[in-house]
């Protein structure tokens, strides 16, 4: 009997992790879950890139928000001693990847 394991790969070298997200009896179900995770990863990358280019972050005051009123709908900005900070700031460290492996199991 074959099952389909969905693996999540993260990190590199000594920090590399291979985690099994789930095991499925049907390949199309595993592919469906993989597609959802790939989409989520792409959105995280886009958000990280947007945060990295943020013109508001670490500016001197919230007055700069008036210059960029619609830059980010996810922003939760507040002033601190270091300048403007965002509670939803996201750093994208690199692409996680997902793979489906076919595994033979005994009953």
N, C-alpha and C positions, 0 to 999 in steps of 0.2 A: 504494500500500500504506500502511496506517495502523499506527502504533505508539502505545502509551500510555506516556507518561513520567510517572513519579512524582516530583514536586518537593517539596522541603523548604524552607519559608520560615522564616527566623529573623532576629530583630532588627528595627530600624526606622531610618528615615532613612539617615544615612551608614553605619550599621552593619548595614544590611539585606543578607541573603544569600539567594540562590535557588540551591539545590544540587539537581542531578538525582540521585536515589537509584537509579533504574533505569529501563530501557525494556523494555516487555513487548509481545508480539504479541497477547495476549488481554486484553481489558478486565477480565474477572473476576479474572484473576491480579493485575493492578495494584490492583484494589479490595481484594483479600485482603491484600496487603502494606500498603496504606494503613490498613486496619482494625487490623492489628497495631501499626503505628506510632502510631495514634491512642490505642490502649489503653495502650501504653507511656508516651506523653506524659501521659495521665490519671493513671497510677500515680506518675509523677515529680512531678506537681503535688500529689497527695495527700501524698506523702512530704515535699515541701518545706513544705507547710502544717503538717504534724505537727511537723517540726523547728522551725519558726518559733514554735510554741506550747510547746516542750519546757520542762517545769518543772525539769528537772535541769541543763540546760546552763548553764554559768558560775556554778553555785552554789558555795559555799565549799569543800565537800568531798563525797566520794562517800557520806557518811552519808545524804544526801537520797534516794538510790536506794531505801532501805527504805520510804519514803513512797509511791513510785511503782514498785513492782516489775515491773509488766507494761506500762509505758507504751509501750515500743518494743522489738520483738524484734530490730531491726537495730542497736541501739545498741552501740557499742564505746567505752566510757567510760574516761577516765583523768584523773588529777589533774595539773594543771600550775600554774605560778606565777600564772595568770590565773583559776583555778578549774577546774571540771570541763569537759572538752572531749570531743567525740565524733569519732572517726575517720570515721564515716559521716554526718556532718552534711551536709545538702543544702540549698542555697538555690535556690529556683525563681524564675527571673528573668522569666518570662513565657511565654506559650504559643507554642510552635512550631506551625506549621500545615503541612498536607500537601495537595497537590492533584494530580489526574491531568489531564494535558493530552493531547489527541489531536493527533498530529503526522503530517502526510503526508510520506512518504519515497519517493524514487525507487529503483528496483531497479538 
